[in-house]
Amino acid sequence: MGVRALVVGGGISGLAAALRLRDEGLEVTVLDAGTRWGGKLAPVRLGDLVLDGGVESMLARRPEAVGLADEVGLGDRRTTPTQASPRVLVGGTPRRLPPSLQGVPTDPAALRPLLTPTGAAYAEGEPDRPAPPLPGDVAIGAYVEERFGAEVTDRLLEPLLGGVYAGRSRSLSFEAVAPALFEAARTGGSLAAHARASLRPGAGPVFAGLVGGVHGLADALIGRLEERGVDLRLRTTVTALRRERAGLIATVATAAGEDGSTELRADVVVLAAPAPAAARLLAGVLPSAGPLDALGDVPYASVAVLSLAVRGLAPTDSGLLVPPGELPTVKALTYSSTKWGWVGEAARSAYGDDVAVLRVSVGRAGEAGVLQVDDATLVRRSLAEVSTLPGWEDATLLDATVTRWGGGLPQYGLDHLGLVGRLRTELEAVPGVAVAGAYLDGVGLPACVASADAAVAKVLVDLGGRIDVRTSQEPAGER
């Protein structure tokens, strides 16, 4: 029997890790407690259309996710957004977004249309304001408020980060959310100048997608894993992990319809499950409690994506960001048929020229109550809110579907990267066990794939000479 690997979790991190392990010649089993593969790479049907119900894009300027798509045969389906750009809702009016790096302004003077005269005056004084070096991690929203004023945090940073993390910027770790900019800020000086210096003009599109939907990446990965003989098991929960002389042993709850549990033996295990589940399983193999309590307490935000087909709506923008306080429920709109050429073509084919297909994002950290209604009520409330926006006067809903992500997005609190570092240090003393997932280094697809690559590299080194260890020399790229 060859070297056996067990991957716990069938999202993008787990599937990517499984492919890498199989490439190295290991016998691989992937277990997931859910009913489908792909995690937040999920299709949703809207009438005759199949769209993304979860992640809809990936960073194009990092190599991991786009490289993986190419590797599994999706290179000819890669696409980029149209030239349409989003706006932000301020005082009930959609306004053009000023230039920024993840919501941190690069040109304070360009903020004027978003701010009151008093707020604009304070923001424009940022380059001349004293800025001593940062001694350690801070909340990014609080620091941006200190540098530019509360209006900039509320009207620019908050809606941009809210769309990525579903979090509150005044609670999110600067070091974890924007590590490169944080390192620059640690030296002191103008934050606007640091953000401007971090931009990469002419580097090409920031985001990429796949014609037919990014969920196609999960489908292609599953197809490749099946071709390679990987054992794939859904509806299967790992309840415990321990080490014996024979290796690592996972206690597995059997598939639905069967009783009891069984044990699987493995030489290496990659835990690509959310933080609380990973903490529970690691308790059986870590030599000390270490960071497990903090890991198990990593908070997650619940969100929902409403996919809508609307007649009588002709958006020219790619979307609308909604700061907290502007609308009670909705935090963002994505006009998918304007943003993505393939969605626009599919929408015209299915509905005609006068129908827009869009996504409505709902849910932020600390707002679970917003989601505690049935789908019909959530659609009705959201539609009532957006119907007050310019351009919606003659809009008529044709189709709607709701995709819910309970506990979907990890929240990076202060010193989050310190926690991750301590966890990985503890795991150095645990041969054959590694972790991967969105709670580690970033919630985007490239960061998840990079975490899978790092996990596989770790367990291969642990195996030493037992197999031919081949680790990638490609640089990880920016977060």
MISEDREN-815618 format. One record per residue (C-alpha): residue in one letter; chain; z, y negated, x negated. Coordinates in steps of 0.25 Angstrom, whole numbers. Each point is the difference from the previous one (the first is absolute). Layout:
% residues N
- A_A_Z_Y_X
...
//
This chain:
% residues 479
- M_A_0_0_0
- G_A_-3_-14_-5
- V_A_8_-12_-1
- R_A_4_-4_15
- A_A_1_-14_5
- L_A_6_-5_13
- V_A_-3_-13_6
- V_A_9_-5_11
- G_A_-7_-11_8
- G_A_-14_-1_5
- G_A_-3_-14_-1
- I_A_-9_-7_-10
- S_A_10_2_-11
- G_A_2_15_3
- L_A_-15_3_1
- A_A_-3_-8_-12
- A_A_10_8_-8
- A_A_-4_13_5
- L_A_-14_-3_-4
- R_A_4_-3_-14
- L_A_9_12_-1
- R_A_-11_9_4
- D_A_-9_-7_-10
- E_A_10_5_-11
- G_A_-1_14_5
- L_A_13_1_8
- E_A_1_8_12
- V_A_3_-11_11
- T_A_7_1_13
- V_A_1_-13_9
- L_A_11_-1_11
- D_A_1_-11_11
- A_A_9_0_12
- G_A_-11_-7_8
- T_A_-11_4_8
- R_A_-12_-6_-8
- W_A_-3_-4_-15
- G_A_-1_-14_-5
- G_A_12_-7_3
- K_A_-3_-15_3
- L_A_-15_4_-2
- A_A_-2_3_15
- P_A_-12_-1_9
- V_A_1_-6_14
- R_A_-10_1_11
- L_A_-4_-12_8
- G_A_-10_4_11
- D_A_-11_6_-8
- L_A_4_-6_-13
- V_A_8_6_-11
- L_A_8_-10_-8
- D_A_12_-1_-9
- G_A_13_0_7
- G_A_8_-2_-13
- V_A_-5_-5_-14
- E_A_-14_-6_1
- S_A_-2_-5_-14
- M_A_4_2_-15
- L_A_0_-9_-11
- A_A_-13_0_-7
- R_A_5_-6_-13
- R_A_9_12_-4
- P_A_-7_13_-4
- E_A_9_11_6
- A_A_-4_0_15
- V_A_-15_-4_-1
- G_A_-1_10_-12
- L_A_6_11_9
- A_A_-10_-3_11
- D_A_-11_1_-10
- E_A_5_13_-5
- V_A_0_7_13
- G_A_-14_-4_3
- L_A_2_-13_8
- G_A_-6_-10_-9
- D_A_-12_-2_9
- R_A_9_-4_11
- R_A_8_-11_-7
- T_A_-2_-14_5
- T_A_6_-13_0
- P_A_4_-10_10
- T_A_-9_-11_5
- Q_A_1_-14_-4
- A_A_8_-4_12
- S_A_14_-4_-4
- P_A_14_0_8
- R_A_7_-12_5
- V_A_15_-3_3
- L_A_6_-4_13
- V_A_9_-13_-2
- G_A_4_-8_12
- G_A_-9_9_9
- T_A_-12_-4_-7
- P_A_-8_9_-10
- R_A_-1_-7_-13
- R_A_-7_4_-13
- L_A_8_7_-11
- P_A_2_-8_-12
- P_A_-2_8_-14
- S_A_12_8_-4
- L_A_4_13_-7
- Q_A_6_9_10
- G_A_5_-12_8
- V_A_5_-8_-13
- P_A_-8_-13_0
- T_A_-9_-3_-12
- D_A_-4_-14_5
- P_A_12_-8_6
- A_A_-9_-11_5
- A_A_-8_10_8
- L_A_12_3_8
- R_A_-1_-13_8
- P_A_-7_5_13
- L_A_11_10_1
- L_A_12_-8_-2
- T_A_8_-13_6
- P_A_-2_-12_-9
- T_A_15_2_-5
- G_A_-3_15_-3
- A_A_-13_-4_-7
- A_A_6_-10_-9
- Y_A_11_10_-4
- A_A_-11_11_-3
- E_A_-8_-10_-8
- G_A_11_-3_-9
- E_A_2_15_-4
- P_A_-8_-1_-14
- D_A_10_-11_-4
- R_A_13_6_5
- P_A_9_6_-11
- A_A_-2_15_0
- P_A_10_8_-10
- P_A_-4_14_-3
- L_A_5_10_10
- P_A_11_9_-5
- G_A_-3_12_9
- D_A_-6_4_14
- V_A_0_-10_11
- A_A_-5_1_15
- I_A_-14_-5_-1
- G_A_1_-8_13
- A_A_12_-7_-5
- Y_A_-6_-4_-13
- V_A_-13_-5_6
- E_A_9_-8_10
- E_A_8_-6_-12
- R_A_-13_-4_-7
- F_A_-9_-4_11
- G_A_9_-2_12
- A_A_3_8_13
- E_A_-13_-3_7
- V_A_-8_7_-11
- T_A_8_12_1
- D_A_0_0_15
- R_A_-15_-3_2
- L_A_-7_6_-12
- L_A_8_10_-7
- E_A_7_7_12
- P_A_-12_3_8
- L_A_-8_5_-13
- L_A_11_9_-4
- G_A_4_4_14
- G_A_-14_6_1
- V_A_1_9_-12
- Y_A_15_4_0
- A_A_4_-4_15
- G_A_12_-6_-7
- R_A_8_-13_-1
- S_A_-4_-7_-13
- R_A_14_-6_-2
- S_A_5_15_-1
- L_A_-12_5_-8
- S_A_1_2_-15
- F_A_-8_-9_-8
- E_A_-1_9_-12
- A_A_-5_12_9
- V_A_-9_-8_9
- A_A_-7_-8_-11
- P_A_4_6_-13
- A_A_-10_-7_-9
- L_A_3_-14_6
- F_A_15_3_-1
- E_A_-2_3_-15
- A_A_-7_-14_-2
- A_A_11_-7_9
- R_A_11_6_-9
- T_A_-5_-9_-11
- G_A_3_-12_8
- G_A_-10_-11_4
- S_A_-8_-3_12
- L_A_-2_11_10
- A_A_-13_-6_5
- A_A_-5_0_-14
- H_A_4_14_-3
- A_A_-7_5_13
- R_A_-13_-8_-3
- A_A_0_6_-14
- S_A_1_14_6
- L_A_-12_-1_8
- R_A_-13_7_-4
- P_A_-11_-8_4
- G_A_-14_7_0
- A_A_7_14_0
- G_A_-7_4_13
- P_A_5_4_13
- V_A_15_2_2
- F_A_-1_11_10
- A_A_-9_12_3
- G_A_-1_9_12
- L_A_-8_12_4
- V_A_-11_0_10
- G_A_5_9_11
- G_A_15_-4_-3
- V_A_9_1_-12
- H_A_6_13_7
- G_A_-12_7_-5
- L_A_6_0_-14
- A_A_11_10_6
- D_A_-11_8_6
- A_A_-7_1_-13
- L_A_12_4_-8
- I_A_4_11_10
- G_A_-14_5_-1
- R_A_0_0_-15
- L_A_14_7_0
- E_A_-5_11_9
- E_A_-12_2_-8
- R_A_9_2_-12
- G_A_9_10_6
- V_A_12_-9_2
- D_A_10_6_11
- L_A_2_-11_10
- R_A_11_1_11
- L_A_3_-9_11
- R_A_12_0_9
- T_A_8_5_-11
- T_A_13_-7_-5
- V_A_7_1_-13
- T_A_15_0_3
- A_A_6_2_-14
- L_A_-4_1_-15
- R_A_8_7_-11
- R_A_-2_6_-13
- E_A_2_15_-5
- R_A_-3_7_-12
- A_A_-13_4_6
- G_A_-4_-14_2
- L_A_0_-10_12
- I_A_3_5_14
- A_A_-3_-8_12
- T_A_6_4_14
- V_A_-11_-1_10
- A_A_1_-1_15
- T_A_-11_9_6
- A_A_-11_-5_8
- A_A_2_-3_15
- G_A_1_12_8
- E_A_7_8_-10
- D_A_15_2_-3
- G_A_9_-2_-12
- S_A_-5_-5_-14
- T_A_-6_6_-13
- E_A_1_-3_-14
- L_A_-12_-4_-9
- R_A_1_1_-16
- A_A_-7_-10_-9
- D_A_0_-4_-14
- V_A_-2_-15_3
- V_A_2_-8_13
- V_A_-5_-14_3
- L_A_8_-7_11
- A_A_-10_-9_7
- A_A_9_-3_12
- P_A_6_-13_5
- A_A_13_-4_-7
- P_A_10_5_9
- A_A_-6_14_0
- A_A_-2_0_-15
- A_A_15_-4_-2
- R_A_4_12_8
- L_A_-8_10_-8
- L_A_3_-6_-13
- A_A_15_2_3
- G_A_-2_14_-3
- V_A_-6_-1_-14
- L_A_5_-13_-6
- P_A_12_2_-10
- S_A_7_-12_6
- A_A_-1_-8_13
- G_A_-5_-12_-8
- P_A_-9_-9_8
- L_A_-1_10_12
- D_A_9_-8_10
- A_A_-9_-13_-3
- L_A_-12_8_1
- G_A_4_6_14
- D_A_3_-14_5
- V_A_-13_-6_-3
- P_A_-4_-7_13
- Y_A_-13_3_7
- A_A_-7_-10_10
- S_A_-7_6_13
- V_A_-13_-6_4
- A_A_-11_2_10
- V_A_-15_-2_-1
- L_A_-7_-3_14
- S_A_-15_2_-1
- L_A_-8_-8_11
- A_A_-14_-2_4
- V_A_-1_-13_7
- R_A_-12_-6_7
- G_A_-3_-15_0
- L_A_6_-2_-14
- A_A_-8_-5_-11
- P_A_9_-2_-13
- T_A_-6_-5_-13
- D_A_13_2_-8
- S_A_4_13_-5
- G_A_14_-1_6
- L_A_12_-9_3
- L_A_13_1_-7
- V_A_12_-3_9
- P_A_13_-6_-6
- P_A_13_4_7
- G_A_3_-9_11
- E_A_-14_-3_4
- L_A_-2_12_9
- P_A_11_9_5
- T_A_-6_13_-2
- V_A_-13_-1_-8
- K_A_0_-2_-15
- A_A_-14_1_-4
- L_A_-14_2_6
- T_A_-12_7_-8
- Y_A_-14_-3_6
- S_A_-5_14_-5
- S_A_-14_-2_5
- T_A_-1_-13_-7
- K_A_7_4_-13
- W_A_-7_13_-2
- G_A_-15_2_2
- W_A_1_14_3
- V_A_10_-2_12
- G_A_-9_-12_5
- E_A_-12_9_0
- A_A_8_11_7
- A_A_5_-9_10
- R_A_-13_-6_4
- S_A_-6_14_2
- A_A_12_4_9
- Y_A_2_-12_8
- G_A_-11_-11_-2
- D_A_-1_-13_-7
- D_A_11_-7_7
- V_A_12_9_-4
- A_A_10_-2_-11
- V_A_8_12_-6
- L_A_13_-4_-6
- R_A_14_4_-4
- V_A_13_-6_4
- S_A_12_2_-9
- V_A_14_1_6
- G_A_13_2_-6
- R_A_9_-6_-12
- A_A_12_5_-7
- G_A_12_-3_9
- E_A_-9_0_13
- A_A_1_14_5
- G_A_2_-5_14
- V_A_-14_-6_1
- L_A_-5_14_-1
- Q_A_9_7_10
- V_A_-9_-1_12
- D_A_-11_9_4
- D_A_-14_-1_-5
- A_A_-6_-7_13
- T_A_12_-10_-1
- L_A_-3_-3_-15
- V_A_-15_-2_3
- R_A_3_-9_12
- R_A_10_-9_-8
- S_A_-8_-1_-12
- L_A_-13_-4_8
- A_A_8_-10_8
- E_A_4_-7_-13
- V_A_-14_0_-7
- S_A_-6_-5_13
- T_A_6_-13_-3
- L_A_-8_-2_-13
- P_A_-13_-8_-1
- G_A_-12_9_3
- W_A_7_9_10
- E_A_-2_-7_13
- D_A_-11_9_5
- A_A_5_13_-7
- T_A_1_13_8
- L_A_6_13_-5
- L_A_-9_12_0
- D_A_7_11_-8
- A_A_14_0_-7
- T_A_8_11_-8
- V_A_13_-1_-7
- T_A_4_7_-13
- R_A_14_-1_-4
- W_A_7_2_-13
- G_A_14_2_1
- G_A_7_-3_-13
- G_A_-13_-2_-6
- L_A_2_-10_-11
- P_A_11_0_-11
- Q_A_7_-13_-3
- Y_A_2_-4_-14
- G_A_13_-7_-1
- L_A_6_-7_-12
- D_A_0_9_-13
- H_A_-9_10_7
- L_A_-8_2_-14
- G_A_14_2_-6
- L_A_3_11_10
- V_A_-14_7_-2
- G_A_3_-1_-15
- R_A_13_7_1
- L_A_-5_11_9
- R_A_-11_3_-10
- T_A_10_0_-12
- E_A_8_10_8
- L_A_-12_9_2
- E_A_-3_0_-15
- A_A_12_10_0
- V_A_-6_9_11
- P_A_-12_8_-5
- G_A_-11_2_9
- V_A_4_-10_11
- A_A_-7_-13_3
- V_A_-1_-10_11
- A_A_-12_-8_6
- G_A_-2_-9_11
- A_A_-1_-14_6
- Y_A_15_-3_-2
- L_A_-1_0_-15
- D_A_-10_-10_-6
- G_A_-8_-5_12
- V_A_-4_2_14
- G_A_-15_-1_-2
- L_A_-10_12_-3
- P_A_-2_-3_-15
- A_A_15_0_-2
- C_A_2_13_8
- V_A_-11_7_-8
- A_A_6_-5_-13
- S_A_14_5_4
- A_A_-7_14_2
- D_A_-6_-1_-14
- A_A_13_-4_-6
- A_A_7_12_7
- V_A_-10_10_-4
- A_A_0_-5_-15
- K_A_15_1_0
- V_A_0_15_5
- L_A_-11_4_-9
- V_A_8_-6_-12
- D_A_12_8_5
- L_A_-9_13_0
- G_A_-3_-3_-15
- G_A_-9_11_-6
- R_A_0_9_12
- I_A_-14_-6_5
- D_A_-10_-9_-6
- V_A_6_-14_3
- R_A_-11_-10_2
- T_A_5_-14_4
- S_A_-9_-12_4
- Q_A_-2_-10_-11
- E_A_-5_-10_11
- P_A_9_-13_1
- A_A_8_-1_12
- G_A_-5_-14_3
- E_A_7_-11_7
- R_A_10_3_12
//
